[in-house]
Amino acid sequence: MNQLLHRIGSGKGIIHSLLIGHVFLLLCCTVVYPQSPTIVTGRVVRASNGEPLIGASLFIKGSTRGTITNQLGYYQISINRPVELVGRFIGFQDMTQLVIPNASQRITTNFQLTSNDMQLRDAVVSANRVDEYLQKVPVAASVISQRDMERRSTYNTLEALNNVPNLVTDSWLSSQVSFSIRGYRRFSTM
């Protein structure tokens, strides 16, 4: 006890204890608080021809943080820990890349997304809003395939469906579009 009081009285024990405490605190803060964020930049393009994918989404897997690409396919997002960055665009396969922050605080990670070919089936549109097979429809029915829609020289759905039998199209105020189909028992508007 006398030795302890003597060390405290001389001041060396207190300084030594404070120094060890400060070093310990400094090490803890380095682990707990992240360093400056790393900026991840890059470009998202179509793998087949290098064309930029405008509006492609990139997000950190397992979180709600993300961003989208600009008109040239470029993006930017900040990270402060190793993450899995997912690139996604409608009609393309998702691509995931592991991104680890580095000391330079800037990383370039590009994404080349490959097309995801999907086969679309014909759809039956009926006035009674019940799913039916084409063979069981008791009224005149028309099937419009994807290929038929693509052959039309218009980008407006209303104009593309104008020549379909038994379908009446109408629009007003340039934003209100109506499709009327002659149904089994009545005339209905969708």
VMD Tcl script that draws the C-alpha trace (Angstrom):
set ca {
  {0.00 0.00 0.00}
  {2.81 2.34 0.79}
  {4.34 1.68 -2.63}
  {1.04 2.48 -4.36}
  {0.68 5.73 -2.43}
  {4.32 6.56 -3.15}
  {3.79 5.99 -6.96}
  {0.62 8.07 -6.95}
  {2.33 10.74 -4.93}
  {5.27 10.91 -7.32}
  {2.93 11.39 -10.31}
  {4.54 8.71 -12.49}
  {1.74 6.19 -11.93}
  {-1.00 8.61 -12.90}
  {0.77 9.74 -16.07}
  {1.50 6.14 -17.02}
  {-2.14 5.13 -16.42}
  {-3.45 8.11 -18.41}
  {-1.08 7.37 -21.29}
  {-2.20 3.74 -21.50}
  {-5.84 4.84 -21.27}
  {-5.42 7.35 -24.11}
  {-3.69 4.79 -26.37}
  {-6.47 2.28 -25.68}
  {-9.15 4.90 -26.39}
  {-7.41 5.94 -29.62}
  {-7.32 2.32 -30.85}
  {-10.99 1.82 -29.98}
  {-12.04 4.97 -31.83}
  {-10.11 3.92 -34.93}
  {-12.04 0.65 -35.05}
  {-15.46 2.07 -34.15}
  {-15.52 5.16 -36.35}
  {-14.97 4.65 -40.08}
  {-12.34 6.61 -41.89}
  {-13.18 8.91 -44.78}
  {-15.62 7.31 -47.21}
  {-14.34 5.83 -50.44}
  {-16.02 7.13 -53.61}
  {-16.91 4.35 -56.05}
  {-17.45 5.50 -59.63}
  {-17.93 3.62 -62.84}
  {-20.07 2.99 -65.86}
  {-22.86 0.50 -66.62}
  {-22.97 -0.68 -70.23}
  {-24.57 -3.36 -72.38}
  {-22.09 -6.27 -72.62}
  {-22.86 -6.98 -76.29}
  {-21.94 -3.56 -77.71}
  {-20.75 -1.25 -74.90}
  {-23.83 0.99 -75.16}
  {-24.51 2.88 -71.88}
  {-27.56 1.81 -69.88}
  {-29.32 5.02 -68.84}
  {-31.16 4.76 -65.52}
  {-29.60 1.45 -64.45}
  {-29.75 1.02 -60.68}
  {-26.81 0.19 -58.44}
  {-27.34 -0.65 -54.80}
  {-25.44 -2.02 -51.85}
  {-26.64 -5.57 -51.21}
  {-28.38 -5.90 -47.85}
  {-29.06 -2.18 -47.48}
  {-31.37 0.50 -48.84}
  {-28.56 2.66 -50.24}
  {-28.21 2.97 -53.97}
  {-27.96 5.22 -57.01}
  {-28.79 5.27 -60.74}
  {-26.74 5.96 -63.84}
  {-26.85 9.25 -65.73}
  {-27.40 9.84 -69.48}
  {-23.93 8.47 -70.28}
  {-24.21 5.41 -68.03}
  {-21.97 6.76 -65.23}
  {-22.69 6.43 -61.51}
  {-21.15 7.42 -58.16}
  {-21.71 6.06 -54.65}
  {-19.74 6.31 -51.40}
  {-18.83 3.38 -49.15}
  {-16.92 3.05 -45.87}
  {-16.67 -0.74 -45.59}
  {-16.39 -3.71 -47.99}
  {-19.72 -4.12 -49.80}
  {-21.31 -6.14 -52.56}
  {-22.45 -3.68 -55.22}
  {-25.30 -4.93 -57.44}
  {-25.96 -3.54 -60.94}
  {-29.51 -4.00 -62.25}
  {-31.48 -2.96 -65.34}
  {-34.82 -4.19 -66.70}
  {-34.32 -6.93 -69.27}
  {-30.75 -7.66 -68.14}
  {-29.17 -10.12 -65.73}
  {-28.04 -8.66 -62.38}
  {-24.30 -8.37 -61.80}
  {-22.71 -8.30 -58.34}
  {-19.16 -7.14 -57.56}
  {-17.28 -7.04 -54.26}
  {-15.89 -3.55 -53.63}
  {-13.31 -3.00 -50.87}
  {-12.42 0.56 -49.78}
  {-8.78 1.53 -50.23}
  {-6.42 4.23 -49.01}
  {-6.71 6.30 -52.20}
  {-10.42 6.86 -51.39}
  {-11.41 6.41 -55.08}
  {-12.33 3.18 -56.86}
  {-13.55 2.61 -60.41}
  {-15.87 -0.37 -60.85}
  {-17.55 -0.88 -64.22}
  {-20.51 -3.16 -64.93}
  {-21.22 -4.97 -68.21}
  {-24.74 -6.35 -68.07}
  {-25.85 -9.14 -70.39}
  {-29.29 -9.26 -71.94}
  {-31.81 -11.56 -70.29}
  {-33.91 -12.98 -73.12}
  {-37.51 -13.56 -72.09}
  {-40.28 -15.19 -74.08}
  {-43.60 -13.40 -73.85}
  {-46.85 -15.29 -74.37}
  {-50.01 -14.06 -76.05}
  {-52.56 -12.48 -73.75}
  {-56.33 -12.73 -73.95}
  {-58.18 -9.50 -73.19}
  {-61.81 -9.97 -72.26}
  {-64.52 -7.56 -71.15}
  {-65.60 -9.52 -68.10}
  {-62.10 -9.35 -66.58}
  {-61.89 -13.10 -65.97}
  {-58.87 -15.05 -67.19}
  {-59.99 -17.35 -69.97}
  {-58.29 -19.55 -72.49}
  {-58.62 -18.33 -76.04}
  {-60.49 -21.49 -77.10}
  {-63.21 -20.97 -74.45}
  {-64.06 -17.35 -75.28}
  {-67.74 -17.28 -76.48}
  {-67.30 -14.08 -78.52}
  {-65.06 -12.95 -81.33}
  {-61.52 -12.66 -80.00}
  {-58.33 -11.31 -81.52}
  {-54.78 -12.15 -80.52}
  {-52.15 -9.47 -80.90}
  {-48.67 -10.93 -80.72}
  {-45.58 -9.07 -79.67}
  {-44.29 -9.29 -83.23}
  {-47.49 -7.63 -84.56}
  {-47.09 -4.79 -82.07}
  {-43.43 -4.30 -83.03}
  {-44.29 -4.09 -86.75}
  {-46.55 -1.08 -86.22}
  {-44.80 2.18 -87.05}
  {-45.84 4.00 -83.90}
  {-44.69 4.34 -80.32}
  {-48.15 5.26 -79.06}
  {-50.21 2.35 -77.68}
  {-53.47 4.00 -78.67}
  {-52.43 4.27 -82.33}
  {-50.93 0.76 -82.35}
  {-54.24 -0.77 -81.24}
  {-56.38 1.35 -83.58}
  {-56.77 -1.36 -86.26}
  {-57.61 -4.26 -83.93}
  {-61.07 -5.74 -84.66}
  {-63.72 -5.28 -81.93}
  {-61.57 -2.75 -80.07}
  {-62.67 0.87 -79.83}
  {-60.02 3.35 -78.71}
  {-60.66 6.88 -77.56}
  {-58.60 9.65 -75.95}
  {-59.29 13.11 -74.63}
  {-57.27 15.83 -72.92}
  {-54.16 14.17 -74.42}
  {-53.70 12.10 -71.27}
  {-56.96 10.17 -70.82}
  {-56.99 6.99 -72.90}
  {-59.88 4.54 -73.05}
  {-60.02 1.02 -74.55}
  {-63.51 -0.39 -75.04}
  {-63.98 -4.05 -75.89}
  {-67.24 -5.62 -77.01}
  {-67.76 -8.33 -74.41}
  {-70.04 -11.34 -73.98}
  {-73.08 -9.60 -72.43}
  {-72.25 -5.93 -72.35}
  {-70.08 -3.13 -73.61}
  {-67.39 -2.22 -71.08}
  {-64.69 0.42 -70.82}
  {-61.25 -0.28 -69.34}
}
mol new
graphics top color blue
foreach p $ca { graphics top sphere $p radius 0.5 }
foreach p [lrange $ca 0 end-1] q [lrange $ca 1 end] { graphics top cylinder $p $q radius 0.2 }
display resetview
